[in-house]
Amino acid sequence: MPVGSIPAITGKLRKRLILDLTVALGGGTVLGYGYWYGVHIPSVSRRDAFYAKLQSERTE
């Protein structure tokens, strides 16, 4: 079978790369927002409330 008789696969790698990058960036952004607003912000709020309460108890 001559090499020229096999059709070339063109554009498949580029399409897959664009899909992979889009999914990775989109998924990373969604998970980052989920962590930030679901874990980090509540944790910081609890910490700030604790220290505000501690400060108010010290001043009384």
C-alpha distances in whole Angstrom, upper triangle without the diagonal:
4,6,9,7,9,12,15,18,21,24,24,25,28,29,29,31,34,34,34,37,39,39,40,43,44,44,46,48,49,50,52,54,54,56,58,60,59,60,61,64,66,66,67,70,71,72,73,76,76,78,79,81,82,83,86,87,88,90,92
4,6,6,8,11,13,16,19,23,23,24,27,28,28,30,32,33,34,36,38,39,40,42,43,44,45,48,49,50,51,54,54,55,57,59,59,60,61,64,66,66,67,69,71,71,73,75,76,77,79,81,82,83,85,87,87,89,91
4,6,6,9,10,13,16,20,20,21,23,25,25,27,29,30,31,33,35,35,36,39,40,41,42,44,46,46,48,50,51,52,54,56,56,57,58,60,62,62,64,66,68,68,70,72,73,74,76,78,78,80,82,83,84,86,88
4,6,7,9,13,15,18,19,20,23,24,25,26,29,30,31,33,34,35,36,38,40,41,42,44,46,47,48,50,51,52,54,56,56,57,58,60,63,63,64,66,68,68,70,72,73,74,76,78,79,80,82,84,85,86,88
4,6,9,12,15,19,19,21,23,24,25,27,29,30,31,33,34,35,37,39,40,41,42,45,46,47,48,50,51,52,54,56,56,57,58,61,63,63,64,67,68,69,70,72,74,75,76,78,79,80,82,84,85,87,89
4,6,9,12,16,16,17,20,21,21,23,26,26,27,29,31,32,33,35,36,37,39,41,42,43,45,47,47,49,51,53,53,54,55,57,59,59,61,63,64,65,67,69,70,71,73,75,76,77,79,80,81,83,85
4,6,9,13,13,15,17,18,19,21,23,23,25,27,28,29,31,33,34,35,37,39,40,41,43,44,45,47,49,50,50,52,53,55,57,57,59,61,62,63,65,67,68,69,71,73,74,75,77,78,79,81,83
4,6,10,10,12,14,15,16,18,20,21,22,24,26,27,28,30,31,32,34,36,37,38,40,42,43,44,46,48,48,49,50,52,54,55,56,58,60,60,62,64,65,66,68,70,71,72,74,76,76,78,80
4,7,7,9,11,12,13,15,16,17,18,21,22,23,24,26,28,29,30,32,33,34,36,38,39,40,42,44,44,45,46,48,50,51,52,54,56,57,58,60,62,63,64,66,67,68,70,72,73,75,77
4,6,8,9,10,11,13,14,16,17,19,20,22,23,25,26,27,29,31,32,33,35,37,38,39,41,42,43,44,45,47,49,50,51,53,55,55,57,59,60,61,63,65,66,67,69,71,71,73,75
4,6,5,6,9,10,11,12,14,15,17,18,20,21,22,24,26,27,28,30,31,33,34,36,37,39,40,41,42,43,46,47,47,49,51,52,53,55,57,58,59,61,63,63,65,67,68,69,72
4,5,5,6,9,10,11,12,14,15,17,18,20,21,22,24,26,27,28,30,32,33,34,36,37,38,39,40,42,44,45,46,48,50,50,52,54,55,56,58,60,61,62,64,66,67,68,70
4,6,5,6,9,10,10,12,14,15,16,18,20,21,22,24,25,26,28,30,31,32,34,36,36,37,38,40,42,43,44,46,48,48,50,52,53,54,56,58,59,60,62,64,64,66,68
4,5,5,6,9,10,11,12,14,15,16,18,20,21,22,24,25,27,28,30,31,32,34,35,36,37,39,41,42,42,45,47,47,48,51,52,53,54,56,58,58,60,62,63,64,67
4,5,5,6,9,10,11,12,14,15,16,18,20,21,22,24,25,27,28,30,31,33,34,35,36,37,40,41,42,43,46,46,47,50,51,52,53,56,57,58,59,61,62,64,66
4,5,5,6,9,10,10,12,14,15,16,18,20,21,22,24,26,26,28,30,31,32,33,34,36,38,39,40,42,44,44,46,48,49,50,52,54,55,56,58,60,61,62,64
4,5,5,6,8,10,10,12,14,15,16,18,20,21,22,24,25,26,28,30,31,32,32,34,36,37,38,40,42,42,44,46,47,48,50,52,53,54,56,58,59,60,62
4,6,5,6,9,10,11,12,14,15,16,18,20,21,22,24,25,27,28,29,31,31,33,35,36,37,39,41,41,42,45,46,47,48,51,52,53,55,57,58,59,61
4,6,5,6,8,10,10,12,14,15,16,18,20,21,22,24,25,27,27,29,30,31,34,35,36,38,39,40,42,44,45,46,47,50,51,52,54,56,57,58,60
4,5,5,6,9,10,10,12,14,15,16,18,20,21,22,24,26,26,27,28,30,32,33,34,36,38,38,40,42,43,44,46,48,49,50,52,54,55,56,58
4,6,5,6,8,10,10,12,14,15,16,18,20,21,22,24,25,26,26,28,31,31,32,34,36,37,38,40,42,42,44,46,47,48,50,52,53,54,56
4,6,5,6,8,10,11,12,14,15,17,18,20,21,22,23,25,25,27,29,30,31,33,35,36,37,39,41,42,43,45,46,47,49,51,52,53,55
4,6,5,6,8,10,10,12,14,15,16,18,20,21,21,23,24,26,28,29,30,32,33,34,36,38,39,40,42,44,45,46,48,50,51,52,54
4,6,5,6,8,10,10,12,14,15,16,18,20,20,21,22,24,26,27,28,30,32,32,34,36,37,38,40,42,43,44,46,48,49,50,52
4,6,5,6,9,10,10,12,14,15,16,18,19,20,20,22,25,26,26,28,30,31,32,34,36,37,38,40,41,42,44,46,47,48,50
4,5,5,6,9,10,11,12,14,15,17,18,19,20,21,24,25,26,27,29,30,31,33,35,36,37,39,41,42,43,45,47,48,50
4,5,5,6,8,10,10,12,14,15,16,17,18,20,22,23,24,26,28,29,30,32,34,35,36,38,39,41,42,44,45,47,49
4,5,5,6,9,10,10,12,14,15,16,16,18,20,21,22,24,26,27,28,30,31,32,34,36,37,38,40,42,43,44,46
4,6,5,6,8,10,10,12,14,15,15,16,19,20,21,22,25,25,26,28,30,31,32,34,36,37,38,40,42,43,45
4,5,5,6,9,10,11,11,13,14,16,18,19,20,22,24,25,26,28,29,31,32,34,35,36,38,40,41,42,44
4,5,5,6,8,10,10,11,12,14,16,17,18,20,22,23,24,26,28,29,30,32,33,35,36,38,39,41,43
4,5,5,6,9,10,10,10,12,15,15,16,18,20,21,22,24,26,27,28,30,31,32,34,36,37,39,41
4,5,5,6,8,10,10,11,13,15,15,17,19,20,21,23,25,26,27,29,30,31,33,35,36,37,39
4,6,6,5,8,9,10,12,13,15,16,18,19,21,22,24,25,26,28,30,31,32,34,36,37,39
4,6,5,5,6,9,10,11,13,14,16,17,18,20,21,23,24,26,27,29,30,32,33,35,37
4,6,6,5,6,9,10,10,12,14,15,16,18,20,21,22,24,26,27,28,30,31,33,35
4,6,6,5,7,10,10,11,13,15,16,17,19,21,21,23,25,26,27,29,31,32,34
4,6,7,7,9,11,12,13,15,16,17,19,21,22,23,25,27,28,29,31,33,34
4,6,6,6,9,10,11,12,14,16,17,19,20,21,23,25,26,27,29,31,32
4,6,5,6,9,10,11,12,14,15,17,18,20,21,22,24,26,27,29,31
4,5,5,6,9,10,10,12,14,15,16,18,20,21,22,24,26,27,29
4,5,5,6,9,10,10,12,14,15,16,18,20,21,22,24,26,27
4,5,5,6,9,10,11,13,14,15,17,18,20,21,23,25,26
4,5,5,6,8,10,11,12,14,15,16,18,20,21,23,24
4,5,5,6,9,10,10,12,14,15,16,18,20,21,23
4,6,5,6,9,10,11,12,14,15,16,18,20,21
4,5,5,6,9,10,11,12,14,15,17,19,20
4,5,5,6,9,10,10,12,14,15,17,19
4,6,5,6,9,10,10,12,14,15,17
4,5,5,6,9,10,11,12,14,16
4,5,5,6,9,10,10,12,14
4,5,5,6,9,10,11,13
4,5,5,6,9,10,11
4,5,5,6,9,10
4,5,5,6,9
4,5,5,6
4,6,5
4,6
4
